[in-house]
């Protein structure tokens, strides 16, 4: 049982290292990616990294679904507030 969780955490760690490396790849190999593609890829990798960290290292994957939904609603409200602040600056 313990070796299964160690393998899972090791796999998640390797995925996080790979996703962190992707930012370097996107921006250093600019002959293959435009700036917009590199930016979109970096944002996608960051979202996936955040989901992996929250899901596995902060154990949200094994919590009650109500707590997961509460965290999702809080994230949505934080994004709405950031968008509102962005458009309110004149």
Residue, then its C-alpha position, 0 to 999 in steps of 0.5 A: x500500500x505504501x509503495x503504491x502511494x510513493x509511486x503515485x507521488x513520484x509520478x506526479x512529481x515527474x509530471x510537475x517537472x515535465x510541465x515546469x520544463x515546458x515553459x522553457x521549451x515553449x519560449x526558447x524554441x521560438x522557431x516552432x512556437x509563436x509568442x501567443x502559442x507559447x503563452x497559451x501553452x505556458x498558461x495551460x501547463x500552469x493550470x495543470x500544475x496547479x490542479x496536480x498540486x491541489x489534487x495530490x499534494x494538498x489531498x483535495x482529490x480524497x476530500x468530500x466533493x463539497x469541499x472541492x466545489x467550495x474551492x472551485x467557487x472560491x477560485x471562480x470568485x477570485x478570477x471574477x474579482x481580478x477581471x473586474x479590477x482589470x477593467x476598472x483601471x483607467 
